[in-house]
Amino acid sequence: MTPDELASFCLNLPQAIETYPFGEQTTVFKTSGNDKIFALSVLDAEPLTVSVKCDPEEGKALREEFPTHITPGYHLNKKHWLTIVLDGTLDDALVEQLLRDSHALVRPKAPRAPRAASTA
């Protein structure tokens, strides 16, 4: 996955926006509805990495399965964030699924439809 492919994939998720709250080097992808981060990357770094939010149990299993390419989140909560090395070793489908999962963890929940009044 290239930097352009990573950015494009993230920005094609619902309500995704690109921001730079930590300076112009670190690209932060958030959801516009609640301003929560779902991915961070320095897009011109070598090797390219991306940090994503993850379920703690799934994150532990992924770190054990791919110890050199999926590590605890760099400068993030190690329990809830992963940093993924994007050097072509991991399948793009896995990376894309982790990005979708991260987005799903933080995206705004759809408002519930009002309940119909019950007749008694």
N, C-alpha and C positions, 0 to 999 in steps of 0.2 A: 504494500500500500504506500503510495507516494503522499507527500504533504498535501498536494492538491486534491487527491482522492479522499484523504481523511477529512479535510475541511468540507468538501462537497457532500460527503456522506453525512457528517454531523449537521450541516445546514439544511439538509433535506428531511430531517426529522421534524415532526410537528412542533411549531412554536419555537424552533431553535434560532438563536441569535449568536453572533460572534462579538466578543468584547475583549478589552485589553486592560483590566483593572490592575494588573501587576506590572505594567510597562508594555512597550510595543513588541517585545520579544515573545512573551507568553500569550498564546491565543487561548481564550477561555470561551467555551461553548456553554450557553445557559438556555433555560427555557424562558421565554418572554412573559409568560403568564404569572410566574412567581419568582423570577430572577435567581433560580437555583442552578448551580454548576453541575453539569453532567460529564464534561470532559475538559482536559487541559493539555496543551502541547506547545513545545517550542518547535514550530514547523520548519525551521532551518537548521535544527540540530542534527548532528550525525553521531550515532544512529538516531533516527526518528523514534520518539516515544510518545505515548499518550497515556494519561492517567484517567481512570474511570471509576465511578462509584460501583460497589458490588455488594451483594449479600455476603456477610462474613463467612458463612460455611462454604459457599461456592468459591469465594476468594481463596480460602485455605486450600481447597482441593486443587484449584488451578495453579496456585503457587507450588504445590507439591508435584503436580504433573509437568509443569514447565518452569523449573526453578531458575533457569538462566534468562528466560524471556518474559516471565510474569512475576513481579516482585511486589512487596508492600508499597503503597503509594509514596512516592518521593515528596517529602515535605507536606504530607497529608496524614490524616488519621489512618494508621496502618491496618486497623481492623476493617474499615469500610471502603478503602480505596486501593486500587491496583495500579501499578505502572507497567505498561506493556511495551516491549521493544518491537518495533516494526521494521525488521531487517529482512523480511521474506521467509523467515523460518516458520512462523505461525500462519495457518491458513487464514486468508482474508475473511472467510465466512465466520470463523470464530471471533475475530476482531470486530466485525460488524455486529455480531450477536451481543458481544459485551458492550458495545456502544449503545445498541438498542435497549439492553437491559438497564444500563446506567441512566439513560434518558427516562425510561419507564419509572425508575425509582424516584425521580425528582419532578417529573412533569405535573402540572396542576391537574387535580382530579376534576372530572366533569361534574358539574352541579347535578344533584339528584332532581328528578322530576317531582313536582309537588304531588303528594298523595291525594287521591280523591277522598272527599269527605265521606265517611261511612254513615249509612242510615241505620238507625237503630229503632 
